[in-house]
Amino acid sequence: MFETFDATFLARLQFAFTVSFHFLFPAFTIGLASYLAVLNALWLATKQERFLNLFRYWVKIFALAFAMGVVSGIVMSYQFGTNWSVFSDKAGPVIGAPMAYEVLSAFFLEAGFLGIMLFGRDRVGPGLHMAATAMVAVGTFISAFWILSVNSWMHTPAGFSIDPETGQFLPEDFWQIIFNPSFPYRLMHTVTAAYLTTAFIVGGVAAWHLLRHRRRGELASAESRTMFSMAMWMAAIVAPIQIFLGDAHGLNTLEHQPVKVMAMEGHYESHPDGAPLYLFGWPNDETQTLDYAVGIPKLSSLILKHDLNAPLDGLDTVPDEDQPPVFIVFWAFRIMVMIGFAMLGLGLWSLAARAKGRLYDWPMLHRAAVLMGPSGLVAVLAGWVTTEVGRQPFTVYGLLRTADSAAPLDAPAVGASLMAFIVVYFAVFGAGTWYILRLMGHEPSPAEPRLKDVTTGPTRAAGRSPVPDAPKED
């Protein structure tokens, strides 16, 4: 079945599949860990039960998402030794240490304090429990720091030399390796995307419950109103910051990976007197043209060079074998950008609703928030595709080709493992996601059960339900 496919292509497809599944969970839990820390701090500062109820509600969801993120991440590390052993051999001396630091610092920090955060509120006291919650949030950020440092080095390698005999990348300056030219931009852009992803999921869940109460003619609970308000504040404040960071990241990419920007912009041809910004089009790698293009003259030069007449090189200056798949990069970039501006629009809409006193009583806003709930997950995947496919045909940009990085495996072997991953992933993570959605379908309430109550089951003798309905407010 798989003999017609190249083994390297199947290895790339396998890693893309597993990393896409994995990336969804950290994109959610990085922001959710910080949200839990904020909720816990607000509970300690104000003693308002709504913050404690929201903490108990979201900590169950965090525990499931965190566990699935850990399991899905372990699988990827094995692929470095199976499908990508040549890459591991050549780049291992450089990237091995940062990846080990991620385990020794971030993962140990998260694992060490996670149990206290989940089960220790009544056992260790409020101060230590708050510290544990904060440490879990810090751990998720540190994990992103090291992983993105390694990934950024693959895009903008620095601080190394190459052994002339073995072809291995040898570390010369770890500060330059860690803080390579694209790392600060990629770190800020990715972490901010994670916060936005969490905000829109939280906002979508809250909006869903606000709409349900409206259909029943009831007043929504304080918990639903609170989390919707907090999510919309996050959207209104962080979405414009994310657009600014994305622009800065794009300018950095133009400096260090100009071919990727050519693909993102759909610039097959060079433009000596100002390049247009193509809004839409159909990239055709065979003819090296952007068919059915719709663009704004010279706007791309203004955005990228801050000059309407600034020249921009196109893919006609790049050999065909060094070009990435333009169609994928072009459209993934546009999906990410369109979602980013949609997030900004919803944030501004929420400000208008807040100013009119209709934040909790504007059904169209709430429907839009429900629709935008998963938008952050789609945006981070689109951004990841833009970044990684835009780096092709290299694993280490400009230095090590993807075709030279794969292990000497036969296509049927890689294809069989890919099929196994597809079946197992959809079964295991599909079930986990379905259960998370079930938890989200229940509204947080003043009687929100603790995690240990959920794991040990409801107390039926007392007439309790594991997720009781919230009482109506007067």
Contacts in CASP RR format, 6 or more apart in sequence:
PFRMAT RR
TARGET T0000
AUTHOR 0000-0000-0000
METHOD contacts of the structure
MODEL  1
MFETFDATFLARLQFAFTVSFHFLFPAFTIGLASYLAVLNALWLATKQER
FLNLFRYWVKIFALAFAMGVVSGIVMSYQFGTNWSVFSDKAGPVIGAPMA
YEVLSAFFLEAGFLGIMLFGRDRVGPGLHMAATAMVAVGTFISAFWILSV
NSWMHTPAGFSIDPETGQFLPEDFWQIIFNPSFPYRLMHTVTAAYLTTAF
IVGGVAAWHLLRHRRRGELASAESRTMFSMAMWMAAIVAPIQIFLGDAHG
LNTLEHQPVKVMAMEGHYESHPDGAPLYLFGWPNDETQTLDYAVGIPKLS
SLILKHDLNAPLDGLDTVPDEDQPPVFIVFWAFRIMVMIGFAMLGLGLWS
LAARAKGRLYDWPMLHRAAVLMGPSGLVAVLAGWVTTEVGRQPFTVYGLL
RTADSAAPLDAPAVGASLMAFIVVYFAVFGAGTWYILRLMGHEPSPAEPR
LKDVTTGPTRAAGRSPVPDAPKED
1 412 0 8 1.000
1 415 0 8 1.000
2 10 0 8 1.000
2 411 0 8 1.000
2 412 0 8 1.000
2 414 0 8 1.000
2 415 0 8 1.000
2 416 0 8 1.000
3 411 0 8 1.000
3 412 0 8 1.000
5 411 0 8 1.000
5 415 0 8 1.000
6 411 0 8 1.000
7 406 0 8 1.000
7 409 0 8 1.000
7 410 0 8 1.000
7 411 0 8 1.000
7 413 0 8 1.000
7 414 0 8 1.000
8 402 0 8 1.000
8 403 0 8 1.000
8 406 0 8 1.000
10 411 0 8 1.000
10 414 0 8 1.000
10 415 0 8 1.000
10 418 0 8 1.000
11 79 0 8 1.000
11 83 0 8 1.000
11 84 0 8 1.000
11 406 0 8 1.000
11 407 0 8 1.000
11 409 0 8 1.000
11 414 0 8 1.000
12 402 0 8 1.000
13 418 0 8 1.000
14 79 0 8 1.000
14 83 0 8 1.000
14 414 0 8 1.000
14 415 0 8 1.000
14 417 0 8 1.000
14 418 0 8 1.000
14 421 0 8 1.000
15 76 0 8 1.000
15 79 0 8 1.000
15 83 0 8 1.000
15 84 0 8 1.000
16 388 0 8 1.000
17 418 0 8 1.000
17 421 0 8 1.000
17 422 0 8 1.000
17 425 0 8 1.000
18 72 0 8 1.000
18 73 0 8 1.000
18 75 0 8 1.000
18 76 0 8 1.000
18 79 0 8 1.000
18 421 0 8 1.000
18 425 0 8 1.000
19 76 0 8 1.000
19 384 0 8 1.000
20 381 0 8 1.000
20 384 0 8 1.000
21 72 0 8 1.000
21 425 0 8 1.000
21 429 0 8 1.000
22 69 0 8 1.000
22 72 0 8 1.000
22 73 0 8 1.000
22 75 0 8 1.000
22 76 0 8 1.000
23 380 0 8 1.000
23 381 0 8 1.000
23 384 0 8 1.000
24 377 0 8 1.000
24 380 0 8 1.000
24 381 0 8 1.000
25 65 0 8 1.000
25 66 0 8 1.000
25 68 0 8 1.000
25 69 0 8 1.000
25 72 0 8 1.000
26 69 0 8 1.000
26 140 0 8 1.000
26 143 0 8 1.000
26 144 0 8 1.000
26 194 0 8 1.000
27 193 0 8 1.000
27 194 0 8 1.000
27 197 0 8 1.000
27 376 0 8 1.000
27 377 0 8 1.000
27 380 0 8 1.000
28 65 0 8 1.000
28 194 0 8 1.000
28 197 0 8 1.000
28 198 0 8 1.000
28 201 0 8 1.000
28 377 0 8 1.000
29 62 0 8 1.000
29 65 0 8 1.000
29 66 0 8 1.000
29 69 0 8 1.000
29 140 0 8 1.000
30 140 0 8 1.000
30 141 0 8 1.000
30 144 0 8 1.000
30 191 0 8 1.000
30 194 0 8 1.000
30 195 0 8 1.000
30 198 0 8 1.000
31 137 0 8 1.000
31 140 0 8 1.000
31 194 0 8 1.000
31 195 0 8 1.000
31 197 0 8 1.000
31 198 0 8 1.000
32 58 0 8 1.000
32 61 0 8 1.000
32 62 0 8 1.000
32 65 0 8 1.000
32 198 0 8 1.000
33 62 0 8 1.000
33 133 0 8 1.000
33 136 0 8 1.000
33 137 0 8 1.000
33 139 0 8 1.000
33 140 0 8 1.000
34 137 0 8 1.000
34 140 0 8 1.000
34 195 0 8 1.000
34 198 0 8 1.000
35 58 0 8 1.000
35 198 0 8 1.000
35 202 0 8 1.000
35 230 0 8 1.000
36 55 0 8 1.000
36 58 0 8 1.000
36 59 0 8 1.000
36 62 0 8 1.000
36 117 0 8 1.000
36 133 0 8 1.000
36 136 0 8 1.000
36 137 0 8 1.000
37 130 0 8 1.000
37 133 0 8 1.000
37 134 0 8 1.000
37 136 0 8 1.000
37 137 0 8 1.000
38 230 0 8 1.000
39 51 0 8 1.000
39 52 0 8 1.000
39 54 0 8 1.000
39 55 0 8 1.000
39 58 0 8 1.000
40 51 0 8 1.000
40 55 0 8 1.000
40 129 0 8 1.000
40 130 0 8 1.000
40 133 0 8 1.000
41 130 0 8 1.000
42 48 0 8 1.000
42 51 0 8 1.000
43 51 0 8 1.000
43 52 0 8 1.000
43 55 0 8 1.000
44 126 0 8 1.000
44 127 0 8 1.000
44 130 0 8 1.000
49 446 0 8 1.000
50 222 0 8 1.000
50 223 0 8 1.000
50 226 0 8 1.000
50 446 0 8 1.000
51 226 0 8 1.000
52 448 0 8 1.000
53 223 0 8 1.000
53 444 0 8 1.000
53 445 0 8 1.000
53 446 0 8 1.000
53 448 0 8 1.000
54 223 0 8 1.000
54 226 0 8 1.000
54 227 0 8 1.000
54 444 0 8 1.000
54 448 0 8 1.000
56 444 0 8 1.000
56 448 0 8 1.000
56 449 0 8 1.000
56 450 0 8 1.000
56 451 0 8 1.000
57 223 0 8 1.000
57 439 0 8 1.000
57 444 0 8 1.000
57 448 0 8 1.000
58 202 0 8 1.000
59 117 0 8 1.000
59 118 0 8 1.000
59 451 0 8 1.000
60 439 0 8 1.000
60 451 0 8 1.000
60 454 0 8 1.000
61 436 0 8 1.000
61 439 0 8 1.000
61 440 0 8 1.000
63 118 0 8 1.000
63 451 0 8 1.000
64 432 0 8 1.000
64 435 0 8 1.000
64 436 0 8 1.000
64 439 0 8 1.000
65 436 0 8 1.000
66 110 0 8 1.000
66 114 0 8 1.000
68 429 0 8 1.000
68 432 0 8 1.000
68 433 0 8 1.000
71 428 0 8 1.000
72 425 0 8 1.000
72 429 0 8 1.000
75 421 0 8 1.000
77 99 0 8 1.000
80 87 0 8 1.000
80 88 0 8 1.000
81 88 0 8 1.000
81 407 0 8 1.000
82 407 0 8 1.000
82 409 0 8 1.000
82 417 0 8 1.000
83 406 0 8 1.000
83 407 0 8 1.000
83 409 0 8 1.000
83 414 0 8 1.000
84 395 0 8 1.000
84 405 0 8 1.000
84 406 0 8 1.000
84 407 0 8 1.000
85 407 0 8 1.000
86 404 0 8 1.000
86 405 0 8 1.000
86 406 0 8 1.000
86 407 0 8 1.000
86 408 0 8 1.000
87 395 0 8 1.000
87 400 0 8 1.000
87 405 0 8 1.000
87 406 0 8 1.000
89 168 0 8 1.000
90 166 0 8 1.000
90 167 0 8 1.000
90 168 0 8 1.000
90 169 0 8 1.000
90 396 0 8 1.000
90 400 0 8 1.000
90 405 0 8 1.000
91 154 0 8 1.000
91 168 0 8 1.000
91 169 0 8 1.000
91 395 0 8 1.000
91 396 0 8 1.000
91 400 0 8 1.000
92 168 0 8 1.000
92 169 0 8 1.000
93 168 0 8 1.000
93 169 0 8 1.000
93 170 0 8 1.000
93 171 0 8 1.000
94 153 0 8 1.000
94 157 0 8 1.000
94 160 0 8 1.000
94 169 0 8 1.000
94 170 0 8 1.000
94 171 0 8 1.000
94 177 0 8 1.000
95 150 0 8 1.000
95 153 0 8 1.000
95 154 0 8 1.000
96 150 0 8 1.000
97 171 0 8 1.000
97 174 0 8 1.000
98 146 0 8 1.000
98 149 0 8 1.000
98 150 0 8 1.000
98 153 0 8 1.000
98 177 0 8 1.000
98 178 0 8 1.000
99 146 0 8 1.000
99 147 0 8 1.000
99 150 0 8 1.000
101 146 0 8 1.000
102 142 0 8 1.000
102 143 0 8 1.000
102 146 0 8 1.000
102 147 0 8 1.000
105 139 0 8 1.000
105 142 0 8 1.000
105 146 0 8 1.000
106 139 0 8 1.000
106 140 0 8 1.000
106 142 0 8 1.000
106 143 0 8 1.000
106 145 0 8 1.000
106 146 0 8 1.000
107 143 0 8 1.000
109 135 0 8 1.000
109 136 0 8 1.000
109 138 0 8 1.000
109 139 0 8 1.000
109 142 0 8 1.000
110 135 0 8 1.000
110 136 0 8 1.000
110 139 0 8 1.000
110 140 0 8 1.000
110 143 0 8 1.000
112 135 0 8 1.000
113 131 0 8 1.000
113 132 0 8 1.000
113 133 0 8 1.000
113 135 0 8 1.000
113 136 0 8 1.000
114 132 0 8 1.000
114 136 0 8 1.000
115 132 0 8 1.000
116 124 0 8 1.000
116 128 0 8 1.000
116 129 0 8 1.000
116 132 0 8 1.000
117 129 0 8 1.000
117 132 0 8 1.000
117 133 0 8 1.000
117 136 0 8 1.000
118 451 0 8 1.000
119 451 0 8 1.000
119 452 0 8 1.000
120 129 0 8 1.000
120 132 0 8 1.000
121 129 0 8 1.000
121 450 0 8 1.000
124 132 0 8 1.000
141 191 0 8 1.000
144 187 0 8 1.000
144 190 0 8 1.000
144 191 0 8 1.000
144 194 0 8 1.000
145 187 0 8 1.000
148 183 0 8 1.000
148 186 0 8 1.000
148 187 0 8 1.000
148 190 0 8 1.000
149 177 0 8 1.000
149 178 0 8 1.000
149 179 0 8 1.000
149 180 0 8 1.000
149 183 0 8 1.000
149 187 0 8 1.000
151 186 0 8 1.000
152 180 0 8 1.000
152 182 0 8 1.000
152 183 0 8 1.000
152 186 0 8 1.000
152 187 0 8 1.000
153 177 0 8 1.000
153 178 0 8 1.000
153 180 0 8 1.000
153 183 0 8 1.000
154 391 0 8 1.000
154 395 0 8 1.000
154 396 0 8 1.000
154 397 0 8 1.000
155 180 0 8 1.000
155 182 0 8 1.000
155 186 0 8 1.000
155 256 0 8 1.000
155 257 0 8 1.000
155 387 0 8 1.000
155 391 0 8 1.000
155 397 0 8 1.000
156 180 0 8 1.000
156 181 0 8 1.000
156 182 0 8 1.000
156 183 0 8 1.000
156 256 0 8 1.000
156 257 0 8 1.000
156 397 0 8 1.000
157 169 0 8 1.000
157 180 0 8 1.000
157 396 0 8 1.000
157 397 0 8 1.000
157 399 0 8 1.000
158 173 0 8 1.000
158 176 0 8 1.000
158 177 0 8 1.000
158 180 0 8 1.000
158 181 0 8 1.000
159 171 0 8 1.000
159 172 0 8 1.000
159 173 0 8 1.000
159 174 0 8 1.000
159 176 0 8 1.000
159 177 0 8 1.000
159 180 0 8 1.000
160 169 0 8 1.000
160 170 0 8 1.000
160 171 0 8 1.000
160 172 0 8 1.000
160 177 0 8 1.000
161 169 0 8 1.000
161 170 0 8 1.000
161 172 0 8 1.000
162 168 0 8 1.000
162 169 0 8 1.000
162 170 0 8 1.000
162 399 0 8 1.000
163 170 0 8 1.000
169 396 0 8 1.000
169 399 0 8 1.000
171 177 0 8 1.000
181 252 0 8 1.000
181 255 0 8 1.000
181 256 0 8 1.000
182 249 0 8 1.000
182 252 0 8 1.000
182 253 0 8 1.000
182 256 0 8 1.000
182 257 0 8 1.000
185 245 0 8 1.000
185 246 0 8 1.000
185 248 0 8 1.000
185 249 0 8 1.000
185 250 0 8 1.000
185 252 0 8 1.000
186 249 0 8 1.000
186 387 0 8 1.000
188 245 0 8 1.000
188 249 0 8 1.000
189 242 0 8 1.000
189 245 0 8 1.000
189 246 0 8 1.000
189 249 0 8 1.000
190 380 0 8 1.000
192 238 0 8 1.000
192 241 0 8 1.000
192 242 0 8 1.000
192 245 0 8 1.000
193 242 0 8 1.000
193 376 0 8 1.000
193 379 0 8 1.000
193 380 0 8 1.000
194 380 0 8 1.000
195 234 0 8 1.000
195 238 0 8 1.000
196 234 0 8 1.000
196 235 0 8 1.000
196 238 0 8 1.000
196 239 0 8 1.000
196 242 0 8 1.000
196 343 0 8 1.000
196 376 0 8 1.000
196 379 0 8 1.000
197 376 0 8 1.000
197 377 0 8 1.000
197 379 0 8 1.000
197 380 0 8 1.000
198 234 0 8 1.000
199 231 0 8 1.000
199 234 0 8 1.000
199 235 0 8 1.000
199 238 0 8 1.000
200 231 0 8 1.000
200 235 0 8 1.000
200 343 0 8 1.000
200 346 0 8 1.000
200 369 0 8 1.000
200 372 0 8 1.000
200 373 0 8 1.000
200 374 0 8 1.000
200 375 0 8 1.000
200 376 0 8 1.000
201 373 0 8 1.000
201 374 0 8 1.000
201 376 0 8 1.000
201 377 0 8 1.000
202 227 0 8 1.000
202 230 0 8 1.000
202 231 0 8 1.000
203 227 0 8 1.000
203 228 0 8 1.000
203 231 0 8 1.000
203 232 0 8 1.000
203 369 0 8 1.000
203 373 0 8 1.000
204 228 0 8 1.000
204 231 0 8 1.000
204 369 0 8 1.000
204 370 0 8 1.000
204 372 0 8 1.000
204 373 0 8 1.000
205 227 0 8 1.000
205 373 0 8 1.000
205 440 0 8 1.000
205 441 0 8 1.000
206 224 0 8 1.000
206 225 0 8 1.000
206 227 0 8 1.000
206 228 0 8 1.000
206 231 0 8 1.000
206 369 0 8 1.000
207 228 0 8 1.000
207 365 0 8 1.000
207 366 0 8 1.000
207 367 0 8 1.000
207 369 0 8 1.000
207 370 0 8 1.000
208 366 0 8 1.000
208 370 0 8 1.000
208 440 0 8 1.000
208 441 0 8 1.000
209 220 0 8 1.000
209 221 0 8 1.000
209 224 0 8 1.000
209 441 0 8 1.000
209 443 0 8 1.000
210 220 0 8 1.000
210 224 0 8 1.000
210 225 0 8 1.000
210 228 0 8 1.000
210 360 0 8 1.000
210 366 0 8 1.000
211 363 0 8 1.000
211 366 0 8 1.000
211 367 0 8 1.000
211 370 0 8 1.000
212 443 0 8 1.000
213 219 0 8 1.000
213 220 0 8 1.000
213 221 0 8 1.000
213 224 0 8 1.000
214 220 0 8 1.000
214 361 0 8 1.000
214 363 0 8 1.000
214 366 0 8 1.000
218 472 0 8 1.000
219 472 0 8 1.000
219 473 0 8 1.000
220 360 0 8 1.000
220 473 0 8 1.000
221 443 0 8 1.000
221 444 0 8 1.000
221 445 0 8 1.000
221 446 0 8 1.000
221 470 0 8 1.000
221 473 0 8 1.000
222 473 0 8 1.000
223 443 0 8 1.000
223 444 0 8 1.000
223 445 0 8 1.000
223 446 0 8 1.000
223 448 0 8 1.000
223 470 0 8 1.000
224 443 0 8 1.000
224 444 0 8 1.000
224 470 0 8 1.000
225 360 0 8 1.000
227 444 0 8 1.000
228 359 0 8 1.000
228 360 0 8 1.000
228 366 0 8 1.000
228 369 0 8 1.000
229 354 0 8 1.000
229 359 0 8 1.000
231 369 0 8 1.000
232 346 0 8 1.000
232 347 0 8 1.000
232 350 0 8 1.000
232 351 0 8 1.000
232 354 0 8 1.000
232 359 0 8 1.000
232 369 0 8 1.000
233 350 0 8 1.000
235 343 0 8 1.000
235 346 0 8 1.000
235 347 0 8 1.000
235 350 0 8 1.000
236 347 0 8 1.000
236 348 0 8 1.000
236 350 0 8 1.000
236 351 0 8 1.000
239 340 0 8 1.000
239 343 0 8 1.000
239 344 0 8 1.000
239 345 0 8 1.000
239 346 0 8 1.000
239 347 0 8 1.000
240 344 0 8 1.000
242 340 0 8 1.000
242 343 0 8 1.000
243 340 0 8 1.000
243 341 0 8 1.000
243 344 0 8 1.000
247 303 0 8 1.000
250 261 0 8 1.000
250 304 0 8 1.000
251 304 0 8 1.000
253 260 0 8 1.000
253 261 0 8 1.000
254 261 0 8 1.000
254 304 0 8 1.000
256 397 0 8 1.000
257 390 0 8 1.000
257 391 0 8 1.000
257 397 0 8 1.000
258 313 0 8 1.000
259 315 0 8 1.000
259 318 0 8 1.000
259 322 0 8 1.000
259 323 0 8 1.000
259 324 0 8 1.000
259 390 0 8 1.000
260 324 0 8 1.000
260 329 0 8 1.000
260 387 0 8 1.000
260 390 0 8 1.000
260 391 0 8 1.000
261 304 0 8 1.000
262 268 0 8 1.000
262 313 0 8 1.000
262 314 0 8 1.000
262 315 0 8 1.000
262 318 0 8 1.000
263 315 0 8 1.000
263 323 0 8 1.000
263 324 0 8 1.000
263 325 0 8 1.000
263 326 0 8 1.000
263 329 0 8 1.000
263 330 0 8 1.000
263 390 0 8 1.000
264 329 0 8 1.000
264 330 0 8 1.000
264 333 0 8 1.000
264 386 0 8 1.000
264 390 0 8 1.000
265 275 0 8 1.000
265 277 0 8 1.000
265 278 0 8 1.000
265 300 0 8 1.000
265 304 0 8 1.000
265 312 0 8 1.000
265 330 0 8 1.000
266 278 0 8 1.000
266 283 0 8 1.000
266 290 0 8 1.000
266 315 0 8 1.000
266 326 0 8 1.000
266 330 0 8 1.000
267 275 0 8 1.000
267 278 0 8 1.000
267 300 0 8 1.000
267 312 0 8 1.000
267 313 0 8 1.000
267 314 0 8 1.000
267 315 0 8 1.000
268 283 0 8 1.000
268 288 0 8 1.000
268 289 0 8 1.000
268 290 0 8 1.000
268 314 0 8 1.000
268 315 0 8 1.000
268 316 0 8 1.000
268 326 0 8 1.000
269 314 0 8 1.000
269 315 0 8 1.000
269 316 0 8 1.000
270 311 0 8 1.000
270 312 0 8 1.000
270 313 0 8 1.000
270 314 0 8 1.000
270 316 0 8 1.000
270 317 0 8 1.000
271 300 0 8 1.000
271 301 0 8 1.000
271 311 0 8 1.000
271 312 0 8 1.000
271 314 0 8 1.000
272 311 0 8 1.000
273 309 0 8 1.000
273 311 0 8 1.000
274 297 0 8 1.000
274 298 0 8 1.000
274 300 0 8 1.000
274 301 0 8 1.000
274 308 0 8 1.000
274 309 0 8 1.000
274 310 0 8 1.000
274 311 0 8 1.000
274 312 0 8 1.000
275 298 0 8 1.000
275 300 0 8 1.000
275 301 0 8 1.000
275 304 0 8 1.000
275 310 0 8 1.000
275 311 0 8 1.000
275 312 0 8 1.000
276 293 0 8 1.000
276 295 0 8 1.000
276 296 0 8 1.000
276 297 0 8 1.000
276 298 0 8 1.000
276 299 0 8 1.000
276 300 0 8 1.000
277 295 0 8 1.000
277 296 0 8 1.000
277 299 0 8 1.000
277 300 0 8 1.000
277 303 0 8 1.000
278 290 0 8 1.000
278 293 0 8 1.000
278 294 0 8 1.000
278 295 0 8 1.000
278 300 0 8 1.000
279 294 0 8 1.000
279 295 0 8 1.000
279 296 0 8 1.000
279 334 0 8 1.000
280 292 0 8 1.000
280 293 0 8 1.000
280 294 0 8 1.000
280 295 0 8 1.000
280 334 0 8 1.000
281 290 0 8 1.000
281 291 0 8 1.000
281 292 0 8 1.000
281 293 0 8 1.000
281 294 0 8 1.000
281 330 0 8 1.000
282 290 0 8 1.000
282 291 0 8 1.000
282 292 0 8 1.000
282 327 0 8 1.000
283 290 0 8 1.000
283 291 0 8 1.000
283 326 0 8 1.000
283 327 0 8 1.000
283 330 0 8 1.000
284 290 0 8 1.000
284 291 0 8 1.000
285 323 0 8 1.000
285 325 0 8 1.000
285 326 0 8 1.000
285 327 0 8 1.000
288 315 0 8 1.000
288 316 0 8 1.000
298 308 0 8 1.000
298 309 0 8 1.000
300 312 0 8 1.000
301 307 0 8 1.000
301 308 0 8 1.000
301 309 0 8 1.000
301 310 0 8 1.000
301 311 0 8 1.000
301 312 0 8 1.000
302 308 0 8 1.000
302 310 0 8 1.000
304 310 0 8 1.000
304 312 0 8 1.000
305 312 0 8 1.000
315 323 0 8 1.000
315 326 0 8 1.000
321 393 0 8 1.000
322 393 0 8 1.000
323 393 0 8 1.000
324 389 0 8 1.000
324 390 0 8 1.000
324 391 0 8 1.000
324 392 0 8 1.000
324 393 0 8 1.000
325 389 0 8 1.000
325 390 0 8 1.000
325 392 0 8 1.000
328 385 0 8 1.000
328 389 0 8 1.000
329 385 0 8 1.000
329 386 0 8 1.000
329 389 0 8 1.000
329 390 0 8 1.000
332 382 0 8 1.000
332 383 0 8 1.000
332 385 0 8 1.000
332 386 0 8 1.000
332 389 0 8 1.000
333 382 0 8 1.000
333 383 0 8 1.000
333 386 0 8 1.000
335 378 0 8 1.000
335 379 0 8 1.000
335 382 0 8 1.000
336 379 0 8 1.000
336 382 0 8 1.000
336 383 0 8 1.000
336 386 0 8 1.000
339 375 0 8 1.000
339 376 0 8 1.000
339 378 0 8 1.000
339 379 0 8 1.000
339 382 0 8 1.000
340 379 0 8 1.000
342 372 0 8 1.000
342 375 0 8 1.000
343 372 0 8 1.000
343 375 0 8 1.000
343 376 0 8 1.000
343 379 0 8 1.000
346 365 0 8 1.000
346 368 0 8 1.000
346 369 0 8 1.000
346 372 0 8 1.000
349 365 0 8 1.000
349 368 0 8 1.000
350 359 0 8 1.000
350 365 0 8 1.000
353 359 0 8 1.000
353 362 0 8 1.000
353 365 0 8 1.000
358 365 0 8 1.000
359 365 0 8 1.000
391 397 0 8 1.000
392 402 0 8 1.000
393 401 0 8 1.000
393 402 0 8 1.000
393 403 0 8 1.000
394 400 0 8 1.000
394 401 0 8 1.000
394 402 0 8 1.000
395 401 0 8 1.000
395 402 0 8 1.000
395 405 0 8 1.000
439 467 0 8 1.000
442 467 0 8 1.000
443 469 0 8 1.000
443 470 0 8 1.000
444 470 0 8 1.000
445 467 0 8 1.000
445 468 0 8 1.000
445 469 0 8 1.000
445 470 0 8 1.000
445 471 0 8 1.000
446 470 0 8 1.000
446 471 0 8 1.000
447 468 0 8 1.000
447 470 0 8 1.000
448 467 0 8 1.000
449 458 0 8 1.000
449 464 0 8 1.000
449 466 0 8 1.000
449 467 0 8 1.000
453 459 0 8 1.000
453 466 0 8 1.000
454 466 0 8 1.000
457 466 0 8 1.000
458 464 0 8 1.000
458 465 0 8 1.000
458 466 0 8 1.000
END
